[in-house]
Amino acid sequence: MKKSNYDLVLEIVKSYEAEDILNDFKDKFKEGSNISKSEFVEFFNKYIDDMSETYYIGLNWKYVNSGGDESVYDEM
């Protein structure tokens, strides 16, 4: 069964292993919602430590946009 856009982004949020990020995500996005690229980037930009992490935000968006195809991470 194909995962929803929300579920794929939630997987990424959970990978950060930080309750504050998870709680912020759940406060900002309604379960099952379709998250746009601009919303995704805006949300994750709040949690980056340096500009090199913007690369990973882009890869994570490709993962979400592909429907969960992990091969997008082969670019790393």
PDB file of N, CA, C and O in Angstrom:
ATOM      1  N   MET A   1       0.852  -1.189   0.000  1.00  0.00           N
ATOM      2  CA  MET A   1       0.000   0.000   0.000  1.00  0.00           C
ATOM      3  C   MET A   1       0.893   1.246   0.000  1.00  0.00           C
ATOM      4  O   MET A   1       1.819   1.362   0.803  1.00  0.00           O
ATOM      5  N   LYS A   2       0.603   2.155  -0.897  1.00  0.00           N
ATOM      6  CA  LYS A   2       1.393   3.376  -1.021  1.00  0.00           C
ATOM      7  C   LYS A   2       1.154   4.282   0.182  1.00  0.00           C
ATOM      8  O   LYS A   2       0.015   4.508   0.591  1.00  0.00           O
ATOM      9  N   LYS A   3       2.241   4.793   0.737  1.00  0.00           N
ATOM     10  CA  LYS A   3       2.139   5.688   1.882  1.00  0.00           C
ATOM     11  C   LYS A   3       1.740   7.081   1.420  1.00  0.00           C
ATOM     12  O   LYS A   3       2.078   7.513   0.317  1.00  0.00           O
ATOM     13  N   SER A   4       1.017   7.769   2.286  1.00  0.00           N
ATOM     14  CA  SER A   4       0.614   9.142   1.972  1.00  0.00           C
ATOM     15  C   SER A   4       1.804  10.084   2.123  1.00  0.00           C
ATOM     16  O   SER A   4       2.803   9.755   2.762  1.00  0.00           O
ATOM     17  N   ASN A   5       1.676  11.235   1.534  1.00  0.00           N
ATOM     18  CA  ASN A   5       2.677  12.295   1.643  1.00  0.00           C
ATOM     19  C   ASN A   5       2.940  12.589   3.121  1.00  0.00           C
ATOM     20  O   ASN A   5       4.095  12.697   3.533  1.00  0.00           O
ATOM     21  N   TYR A   6       1.896  12.718   3.908  1.00  0.00           N
ATOM     22  CA  TYR A   6       2.010  12.996   5.340  1.00  0.00           C
ATOM     23  C   TYR A   6       2.823  11.913   6.040  1.00  0.00           C
ATOM     24  O   TYR A   6       3.714  12.219   6.832  1.00  0.00           O
ATOM     25  N   ASP A   7       2.521  10.648   5.752  1.00  0.00           N
ATOM     26  CA  ASP A   7       3.215   9.534   6.397  1.00  0.00           C
ATOM     27  C   ASP A   7       4.697   9.509   6.045  1.00  0.00           C
ATOM     28  O   ASP A   7       5.530   9.188   6.893  1.00  0.00           O
ATOM     29  N   LEU A   8       5.031   9.842   4.808  1.00  0.00           N
ATOM     30  CA  LEU A   8       6.432   9.871   4.394  1.00  0.00           C
ATOM     31  C   LEU A   8       7.189  10.990   5.108  1.00  0.00           C
ATOM     32  O   LEU A   8       8.324  10.797   5.545  1.00  0.00           O
ATOM     33  N   VAL A   9       6.568  12.140   5.222  1.00  0.00           N
ATOM     34  CA  VAL A   9       7.214  13.244   5.940  1.00  0.00           C
ATOM     35  C   VAL A   9       7.325  12.886   7.426  1.00  0.00           C
ATOM     36  O   VAL A   9       8.335  13.190   8.061  1.00  0.00           O
ATOM     37  N   LEU A  10       6.314  12.255   7.972  1.00  0.00           N
ATOM     38  CA  LEU A  10       6.358  11.838   9.373  1.00  0.00           C
ATOM     39  C   LEU A  10       7.529  10.878   9.626  1.00  0.00           C
ATOM     40  O   LEU A  10       8.183  10.967  10.665  1.00  0.00           O
ATOM     41  N   GLU A  11       7.795   9.970   8.692  1.00  0.00           N
ATOM     42  CA  GLU A  11       8.955   9.072   8.810  1.00  0.00           C
ATOM     43  C   GLU A  11      10.251   9.874   8.951  1.00  0.00           C
ATOM     44  O   GLU A  11      11.101   9.570   9.788  1.00  0.00           O
ATOM     45  N   ILE A  12      10.378  10.892   8.120  1.00  0.00           N
ATOM     46  CA  ILE A  12      11.578  11.734   8.154  1.00  0.00           C
ATOM     47  C   ILE A  12      11.669  12.474   9.487  1.00  0.00           C
ATOM     48  O   ILE A  12      12.738  12.538  10.094  1.00  0.00           O
ATOM     49  N   VAL A  13      10.560  13.024   9.934  1.00  0.00           N
ATOM     50  CA  VAL A  13      10.535  13.739  11.212  1.00  0.00           C
ATOM     51  C   VAL A  13      10.956  12.801  12.339  1.00  0.00           C
ATOM     52  O   VAL A  13      11.762  13.179  13.189  1.00  0.00           O
ATOM     53  N   LYS A  14      10.429  11.605  12.351  1.00  0.00           N
ATOM     54  CA  LYS A  14      10.767  10.637  13.401  1.00  0.00           C
ATOM     55  C   LYS A  14      12.245  10.253  13.358  1.00  0.00           C
ATOM     56  O   LYS A  14      12.826   9.921  14.392  1.00  0.00           O
ATOM     57  N   SER A  15      12.853  10.293  12.183  1.00  0.00           N
ATOM     58  CA  SER A  15      14.270   9.928  12.074  1.00  0.00           C
ATOM     59  C   SER A  15      15.173  10.921  12.801  1.00  0.00           C
ATOM     60  O   SER A  15      16.318  10.598  13.118  1.00  0.00           O
ATOM     61  N   TYR A  16      14.673  12.113  13.065  1.00  0.00           N
ATOM     62  CA  TYR A  16      15.445  13.101  13.818  1.00  0.00           C
ATOM     63  C   TYR A  16      15.534  12.728  15.301  1.00  0.00           C
ATOM     64  O   TYR A  16      16.396  13.233  16.021  1.00  0.00           O
ATOM     65  N   GLU A  17      14.644  11.847  15.752  1.00  0.00           N
ATOM     66  CA  GLU A  17      14.611  11.378  17.128  1.00  0.00           C
ATOM     67  C   GLU A  17      14.591  12.526  18.143  1.00  0.00           C
ATOM     68  O   GLU A  17      15.324  12.517  19.132  1.00  0.00           O
ATOM     69  N   ALA A  18      13.740  13.505  17.871  1.00  0.00           N
ATOM     70  CA  ALA A  18      13.615  14.671  18.750  1.00  0.00           C
ATOM     71  C   ALA A  18      12.128  14.952  18.979  1.00  0.00           C
ATOM     72  O   ALA A  18      11.383  15.230  18.040  1.00  0.00           O
ATOM     73  N   GLU A  19      11.720  14.873  20.230  1.00  0.00           N
ATOM     74  CA  GLU A  19      10.311  15.086  20.578  1.00  0.00           C
ATOM     75  C   GLU A  19       9.812  16.465  20.177  1.00  0.00           C
ATOM     76  O   GLU A  19       8.670  16.604  19.738  1.00  0.00           O
ATOM     77  N   ASP A  20      10.654  17.494  20.323  1.00  0.00           N
ATOM     78  CA  ASP A  20      10.207  18.849  19.999  1.00  0.00           C
ATOM     79  C   ASP A  20       9.889  18.986  18.514  1.00  0.00           C
ATOM     80  O   ASP A  20       8.931  19.665  18.146  1.00  0.00           O
ATOM     81  N   ILE A  21      10.681  18.349  17.664  1.00  0.00           N
ATOM     82  CA  ILE A  21      10.424  18.409  16.222  1.00  0.00           C
ATOM     83  C   ILE A  21       9.151  17.630  15.894  1.00  0.00           C
ATOM     84  O   ILE A  21       8.318  18.092  15.114  1.00  0.00           O
ATOM     85  N   LEU A  22       9.008  16.459  16.486  1.00  0.00           N
ATOM     86  CA  LEU A  22       7.813  15.649  16.256  1.00  0.00           C
ATOM     87  C   LEU A  22       6.558  16.391  16.709  1.00  0.00           C
ATOM     88  O   LEU A  22       5.558  16.418  15.993  1.00  0.00           O
ATOM     89  N   ASN A  23       6.609  16.985  17.883  1.00  0.00           N
ATOM     90  CA  ASN A  23       5.440  17.718  18.393  1.00  0.00           C
ATOM     91  C   ASN A  23       5.125  18.931  17.525  1.00  0.00           C
ATOM     92  O   ASN A  23       3.957  19.228  17.273  1.00  0.00           O
ATOM     93  N   ASP A  24       6.154  19.630  17.070  1.00  0.00           N
ATOM     94  CA  ASP A  24       5.952  20.776  16.192  1.00  0.00           C
ATOM     95  C   ASP A  24       5.290  20.327  14.892  1.00  0.00           C
ATOM     96  O   ASP A  24       4.379  20.988  14.393  1.00  0.00           O
ATOM     97  N   PHE A  25       5.746  19.209  14.351  1.00  0.00           N
ATOM     98  CA  PHE A  25       5.168  18.676  13.115  1.00  0.00           C
ATOM     99  C   PHE A  25       3.686  18.352  13.309  1.00  0.00           C
ATOM    100  O   PHE A  25       2.846  18.729  12.492  1.00  0.00           O
ATOM    101  N   LYS A  26       3.380  17.657  14.389  1.00  0.00           N
ATOM    102  CA  LYS A  26       1.988  17.273  14.642  1.00  0.00           C
ATOM    103  C   LYS A  26       1.100  18.483  14.908  1.00  0.00           C
ATOM    104  O   LYS A  26      -0.092  18.454  14.603  1.00  0.00           O
ATOM    105  N   ASP A  27       1.672  19.554  15.477  1.00  0.00           N
ATOM    106  CA  ASP A  27       0.908  20.785  15.690  1.00  0.00           C
ATOM    107  C   ASP A  27       0.658  21.526  14.385  1.00  0.00           C
ATOM    108  O   ASP A  27      -0.399  22.128  14.198  1.00  0.00           O
ATOM    109  N   LYS A  28       1.628  21.482  13.487  1.00  0.00           N
ATOM    110  CA  LYS A  28       1.551  22.258  12.250  1.00  0.00           C
ATOM    111  C   LYS A  28       0.720  21.577  11.166  1.00  0.00           C
ATOM    112  O   LYS A  28       0.009  22.248  10.417  1.00  0.00           O
ATOM    113  N   PHE A  29       0.804  20.253  11.078  1.00  0.00           N
ATOM    114  CA  PHE A  29       0.154  19.536   9.987  1.00  0.00           C
ATOM    115  C   PHE A  29      -0.898  18.562  10.504  1.00  0.00           C
ATOM    116  O   PHE A  29      -0.648  17.778  11.418  1.00  0.00           O
ATOM    117  N   LYS A  30      -2.066  18.630   9.904  1.00  0.00           N
ATOM    118  CA  LYS A  30      -3.161  17.724  10.239  1.00  0.00           C
ATOM    119  C   LYS A  30      -2.840  16.340   9.672  1.00  0.00           C
ATOM    120  O   LYS A  30      -2.360  16.224   8.544  1.00  0.00           O
ATOM    121  N   GLU A  31      -3.102  15.308  10.443  1.00  0.00           N
ATOM    122  CA  GLU A  31      -2.842  13.945   9.990  1.00  0.00           C
ATOM    123  C   GLU A  31      -3.534  13.685   8.655  1.00  0.00           C
ATOM    124  O   GLU A  31      -4.717  13.980   8.483  1.00  0.00           O
ATOM    125  N   GLY A  32      -2.775  13.128   7.717  1.00  0.00           N
ATOM    126  CA  GLY A  32      -3.304  12.826   6.398  1.00  0.00           C
ATOM    127  C   GLY A  32      -3.223  13.978   5.412  1.00  0.00           C
ATOM    128  O   GLY A  32      -3.604  13.827   4.251  1.00  0.00           O
ATOM    129  N   SER A  33      -2.732  15.123   5.855  1.00  0.00           N
ATOM    130  CA  SER A  33      -2.673  16.278   4.954  1.00  0.00           C
ATOM    131  C   SER A  33      -1.605  16.078   3.878  1.00  0.00           C
ATOM    132  O   SER A  33      -0.676  15.287   4.036  1.00  0.00           O
ATOM    133  N   ASN A  34      -1.762  16.807   2.798  1.00  0.00           N
ATOM    134  CA  ASN A  34      -0.789  16.788   1.714  1.00  0.00           C
ATOM    135  C   ASN A  34       0.142  17.979   1.927  1.00  0.00           C
ATOM    136  O   ASN A  34      -0.290  19.130   1.863  1.00  0.00           O
ATOM    137  N   ILE A  35       1.403  17.701   2.177  1.00  0.00           N
ATOM    138  CA  ILE A  35       2.372  18.740   2.501  1.00  0.00           C
ATOM    139  C   ILE A  35       3.080  19.175   1.224  1.00  0.00           C
ATOM    140  O   ILE A  35       3.621  18.348   0.491  1.00  0.00           O
ATOM    141  N   SER A  36       3.071  20.475   0.966  1.00  0.00           N
ATOM    142  CA  SER A  36       3.712  21.003  -0.247  1.00  0.00           C
ATOM    143  C   SER A  36       5.219  21.106  -0.047  1.00  0.00           C
ATOM    144  O   SER A  36       5.716  21.043   1.078  1.00  0.00           O
ATOM    145  N   LYS A  37       5.926  21.265  -1.144  1.00  0.00           N
ATOM    146  CA  LYS A  37       7.377  21.408  -1.064  1.00  0.00           C
ATOM    147  C   LYS A  37       7.749  22.640  -0.244  1.00  0.00           C
ATOM    148  O   LYS A  37       8.664  22.582   0.577  1.00  0.00           O
ATOM    149  N   SER A  38       7.057  23.742  -0.455  1.00  0.00           N
ATOM    150  CA  SER A  38       7.394  24.966   0.286  1.00  0.00           C
ATOM    151  C   SER A  38       7.140  24.789   1.785  1.00  0.00           C
ATOM    152  O   SER A  38       7.926  25.271   2.600  1.00  0.00           O
ATOM    153  N   GLU A  39       6.063  24.109   2.155  1.00  0.00           N
ATOM    154  CA  GLU A  39       5.786  23.840   3.574  1.00  0.00           C
ATOM    155  C   GLU A  39       6.861  22.925   4.162  1.00  0.00           C
ATOM    156  O   GLU A  39       7.318  23.133   5.287  1.00  0.00           O
ATOM    157  N   PHE A  40       7.257  21.920   3.398  1.00  0.00           N
ATOM    158  CA  PHE A  40       8.287  20.973   3.820  1.00  0.00           C
ATOM    159  C   PHE A  40       9.606  21.687   4.081  1.00  0.00           C
ATOM    160  O   PHE A  40      10.215  21.519   5.137  1.00  0.00           O
ATOM    161  N   VAL A  41      10.039  22.477   3.118  1.00  0.00           N
ATOM    162  CA  VAL A  41      11.311  23.194   3.236  1.00  0.00           C
ATOM    163  C   VAL A  41      11.257  24.185   4.391  1.00  0.00           C
ATOM    164  O   VAL A  41      12.196  24.268   5.183  1.00  0.00           O
ATOM    165  N   GLU A  42      10.174  24.931   4.490  1.00  0.00           N
ATOM    166  CA  GLU A  42      10.030  25.908   5.574  1.00  0.00           C
ATOM    167  C   GLU A  42      10.101  25.224   6.938  1.00  0.00           C
ATOM    168  O   GLU A  42      10.763  25.712   7.853  1.00  0.00           O
ATOM    169  N   PHE A  43       9.414  24.092   7.065  1.00  0.00           N
ATOM    170  CA  PHE A  43       9.408  23.377   8.342  1.00  0.00           C
ATOM    171  C   PHE A  43      10.816  22.910   8.716  1.00  0.00           C
ATOM    172  O   PHE A  43      11.273  23.159   9.832  1.00  0.00           O
ATOM    173  N   PHE A  44      11.497  22.244   7.802  1.00  0.00           N
ATOM    174  CA  PHE A  44      12.804  21.680   8.132  1.00  0.00           C
ATOM    175  C   PHE A  44      13.904  22.733   8.227  1.00  0.00           C
ATOM    176  O   PHE A  44      14.902  22.508   8.911  1.00  0.00           O
ATOM    177  N   ASN A  45      13.750  23.853   7.571  1.00  0.00           N
ATOM    178  CA  ASN A  45      14.757  24.913   7.684  1.00  0.00           C
ATOM    179  C   ASN A  45      14.875  25.438   9.114  1.00  0.00           C
ATOM    180  O   ASN A  45      15.916  25.972   9.495  1.00  0.00           O
ATOM    181  N   LYS A  46      13.823  25.290   9.895  1.00  0.00           N
ATOM    182  CA  LYS A  46      13.866  25.733  11.297  1.00  0.00           C
ATOM    183  C   LYS A  46      14.819  24.889  12.130  1.00  0.00           C
ATOM    184  O   LYS A  46      15.253  25.311  13.202  1.00  0.00           O
ATOM    185  N   TYR A  47      15.142  23.706  11.644  1.00  0.00           N
ATOM    186  CA  TYR A  47      15.898  22.763  12.455  1.00  0.00           C
ATOM    187  C   TYR A  47      17.296  22.450  11.916  1.00  0.00           C
ATOM    188  O   TYR A  47      17.949  21.527  12.403  1.00  0.00           O
ATOM    189  N   ILE A  48      17.756  23.197  10.930  1.00  0.00           N
ATOM    190  CA  ILE A  48      19.092  22.918  10.405  1.00  0.00           C
ATOM    191  C   ILE A  48      20.145  23.672  11.196  1.00  0.00           C
ATOM    192  O   ILE A  48      19.921  24.792  11.656  1.00  0.00           O
ATOM    193  N   ASP A  49      21.296  23.033  11.345  1.00  0.00           N
ATOM    194  CA  ASP A  49      22.405  23.645  12.079  1.00  0.00           C
ATOM    195  C   ASP A  49      23.324  24.432  11.161  1.00  0.00           C
ATOM    196  O   ASP A  49      23.919  25.426  11.577  1.00  0.00           O
ATOM    197  N   ASP A  50      23.441  23.997   9.921  1.00  0.00           N
ATOM    198  CA  ASP A  50      24.274  24.723   8.964  1.00  0.00           C
ATOM    199  C   ASP A  50      23.724  24.511   7.549  1.00  0.00           C
ATOM    200  O   ASP A  50      22.874  23.649   7.322  1.00  0.00           O
ATOM    201  N   MET A  51      24.212  25.290   6.633  1.00  0.00           N
ATOM    202  CA  MET A  51      23.672  25.290   5.264  1.00  0.00           C
ATOM    203  C   MET A  51      23.890  23.971   4.527  1.00  0.00           C
ATOM    204  O   MET A  51      23.179  23.688   3.562  1.00  0.00           O
ATOM    205  N   SER A  52      24.855  23.158   4.957  1.00  0.00           N
ATOM    206  CA  SER A  52      25.068  21.887   4.274  1.00  0.00           C
ATOM    207  C   SER A  52      23.849  20.974   4.410  1.00  0.00           C
ATOM    208  O   SER A  52      23.642  20.083   3.587  1.00  0.00           O
ATOM    209  N   GLU A  53      23.057  21.194   5.435  1.00  0.00           N
ATOM    210  CA  GLU A  53      21.879  20.354   5.646  1.00  0.00           C
ATOM    211  C   GLU A  53      20.761  20.642   4.643  1.00  0.00           C
ATOM    212  O   GLU A  53      19.834  19.842   4.515  1.00  0.00           O
ATOM    213  N   THR A  54      20.831  21.755   3.940  1.00  0.00           N
ATOM    214  CA  THR A  54      19.808  22.034   2.930  1.00  0.00           C
ATOM    215  C   THR A  54      19.851  20.976   1.825  1.00  0.00           C
ATOM    216  O   THR A  54      18.829  20.681   1.205  1.00  0.00           O
ATOM    217  N   TYR A  55      21.028  20.410   1.582  1.00  0.00           N
ATOM    218  CA  TYR A  55      21.164  19.322   0.596  1.00  0.00           C
ATOM    219  C   TYR A  55      20.282  18.139   0.999  1.00  0.00           C
ATOM    220  O   TYR A  55      19.591  17.556   0.163  1.00  0.00           O
ATOM    221  N   TYR A  56      20.312  17.791   2.284  1.00  0.00           N
ATOM    222  CA  TYR A  56      19.538  16.653   2.768  1.00  0.00           C
ATOM    223  C   TYR A  56      18.041  16.947   2.776  1.00  0.00           C
ATOM    224  O   TYR A  56      17.222  16.052   2.571  1.00  0.00           O
ATOM    225  N   ILE A  57      17.700  18.185   3.010  1.00  0.00           N
ATOM    226  CA  ILE A  57      16.287  18.561   2.917  1.00  0.00           C
ATOM    227  C   ILE A  57      15.803  18.316   1.491  1.00  0.00           C
ATOM    228  O   ILE A  57      14.703  17.805   1.283  1.00  0.00           O
ATOM    229  N   GLY A  58      16.626  18.680   0.514  1.00  0.00           N
ATOM    230  CA  GLY A  58      16.278  18.440  -0.888  1.00  0.00           C
ATOM    231  C   GLY A  58      16.141  16.961  -1.203  1.00  0.00           C
ATOM    232  O   GLY A  58      15.203  16.552  -1.886  1.00  0.00           O
ATOM    233  N   LEU A  59      17.076  16.154  -0.705  1.00  0.00           N
ATOM    234  CA  LEU A  59      16.986  14.704  -0.935  1.00  0.00           C
ATOM    235  C   LEU A  59      15.751  14.121  -0.250  1.00  0.00           C
ATOM    236  O   LEU A  59      15.073  13.258  -0.808  1.00  0.00           O
ATOM    237  N   ASN A  60      15.468  14.592   0.946  1.00  0.00           N
ATOM    238  CA  ASN A  60      14.286  14.091   1.647  1.00  0.00           C
ATOM    239  C   ASN A  60      13.011  14.453   0.901  1.00  0.00           C
ATOM    240  O   ASN A  60      12.064  13.668   0.876  1.00  0.00           O
ATOM    241  N   TRP A  61      12.976  15.641   0.288  1.00  0.00           N
ATOM    242  CA  TRP A  61      11.794  16.006  -0.495  1.00  0.00           C
ATOM    243  C   TRP A  61      11.670  15.093  -1.714  1.00  0.00           C
ATOM    244  O   TRP A  61      10.565  14.686  -2.074  1.00  0.00           O
ATOM    245  N   LYS A  62      12.790  14.770  -2.347  1.00  0.00           N
ATOM    246  CA  LYS A  62      12.755  13.836  -3.480  1.00  0.00           C
ATOM    247  C   LYS A  62      12.185  12.494  -3.042  1.00  0.00           C
ATOM    248  O   LYS A  62      11.410  11.873  -3.771  1.00  0.00           O
ATOM    249  N   TYR A  63      12.570  12.048  -1.850  1.00  0.00           N
ATOM    250  CA  TYR A  63      12.046  10.799  -1.299  1.00  0.00           C
ATOM    251  C   TYR A  63      10.527  10.881  -1.150  1.00  0.00           C
ATOM    252  O   TYR A  63       9.805   9.974  -1.566  1.00  0.00           O
ATOM    253  N   VAL A  64      10.055  11.965  -0.558  1.00  0.00           N
ATOM    254  CA  VAL A  64       8.609  12.142  -0.368  1.00  0.00           C
ATOM    255  C   VAL A  64       7.910  12.208  -1.722  1.00  0.00           C
ATOM    256  O   VAL A  64       6.896  11.544  -1.933  1.00  0.00           O
ATOM    257  N   ASN A  65       8.443  12.997  -2.625  1.00  0.00           N
ATOM    258  CA  ASN A  65       7.833  13.198  -3.940  1.00  0.00           C
ATOM    259  C   ASN A  65       7.819  11.912  -4.773  1.00  0.00           C
ATOM    260  O   ASN A  65       6.955  11.737  -5.632  1.00  0.00           O
ATOM    261  N   SER A  66       8.776  11.015  -4.518  1.00  0.00           N
ATOM    262  CA  SER A  66       8.851   9.757  -5.263  1.00  0.00           C
ATOM    263  C   SER A  66       7.902   8.705  -4.700  1.00  0.00           C
ATOM    264  O   SER A  66       7.759   7.624  -5.273  1.00  0.00           O
ATOM    265  N   GLY A  67       7.260   9.014  -3.591  1.00  0.00           N
ATOM    266  CA  GLY A  67       6.367   8.051  -2.970  1.00  0.00           C
ATOM    267  C   GLY A  67       7.091   7.094  -2.043  1.00  0.00           C
ATOM    268  O   GLY A  67       6.538   6.063  -1.660  1.00  0.00           O
ATOM    269  N   GLY A  68       8.324   7.423  -1.677  1.00  0.00           N
ATOM    270  CA  GLY A  68       9.068   6.596  -0.736  1.00  0.00           C
ATOM    271  C   GLY A  68      10.150   5.740  -1.370  1.00  0.00           C
ATOM    272  O   GLY A  68      10.554   4.724  -0.805  1.00  0.00           O
ATOM    273  N   ASP A  69      10.620   6.145  -2.537  1.00  0.00           N
ATOM    274  CA  ASP A  69      11.678   5.400  -3.228  1.00  0.00           C
ATOM    275  C   ASP A  69      13.033   5.736  -2.603  1.00  0.00           C
ATOM    276  O   ASP A  69      13.566   6.829  -2.794  1.00  0.00           O
ATOM    277  N   GLU A  70      13.575   4.783  -1.859  1.00  0.00           N
ATOM    278  CA  GLU A  70      14.833   5.027  -1.143  1.00  0.00           C
ATOM    279  C   GLU A  70      16.037   5.164  -2.066  1.00  0.00           C
ATOM    280  O   GLU A  70      17.108   5.572  -1.617  1.00  0.00           O
ATOM    281  N   SER A  71      15.888   4.837  -3.328  1.00  0.00           N
ATOM    282  CA  SER A  71      17.024   4.958  -4.261  1.00  0.00           C
ATOM    283  C   SER A  71      17.420   6.419  -4.469  1.00  0.00           C
ATOM    284  O   SER A  71      18.506   6.688  -4.982  1.00  0.00           O
ATOM    285  N   VAL A  72      16.570   7.362  -4.088  1.00  0.00           N
ATOM    286  CA  VAL A  72      16.959   8.783  -4.225  1.00  0.00           C
ATOM    287  C   VAL A  72      18.166   9.094  -3.360  1.00  0.00           C
ATOM    288  O   VAL A  72      18.911  10.032  -3.643  1.00  0.00           O
ATOM    289  N   TYR A  73      18.364   8.311  -2.308  1.00  0.00           N
ATOM    290  CA  TYR A  73      19.504   8.539  -1.418  1.00  0.00           C
ATOM    291  C   TYR A  73      20.798   7.985  -1.992  1.00  0.00           C
ATOM    292  O   TYR A  73      21.867   8.200  -1.422  1.00  0.00           O
ATOM    293  N   ASP A  74      20.717   7.272  -3.115  1.00  0.00           N
ATOM    294  CA  ASP A  74      21.941   6.777  -3.765  1.00  0.00           C
ATOM    295  C   ASP A  74      22.788   7.914  -4.293  1.00  0.00           C
ATOM    296  O   ASP A  74      23.968   7.724  -4.587  1.00  0.00           O
ATOM    297  N   GLU A  75      22.194   9.112  -4.418  1.00  0.00           N
ATOM    298  CA  GLU A  75      22.925  10.288  -4.908  1.00  0.00           C
ATOM    299  C   GLU A  75      23.945  10.783  -3.888  1.00  0.00           C
ATOM    300  O   GLU A  75      24.852  11.536  -4.241  1.00  0.00           O
ATOM    301  N   MET A  76      23.812  10.379  -2.651  1.00  0.00           N
ATOM    302  CA  MET A  76      24.675  10.884  -1.585  1.00  0.00           C
ATOM    303  C   MET A  76      26.115  10.478  -1.779  1.00  0.00           C
ATOM    304  O   MET A  76      26.970  10.826  -0.964  1.00  0.00           O
TER     305      MET A  76
END
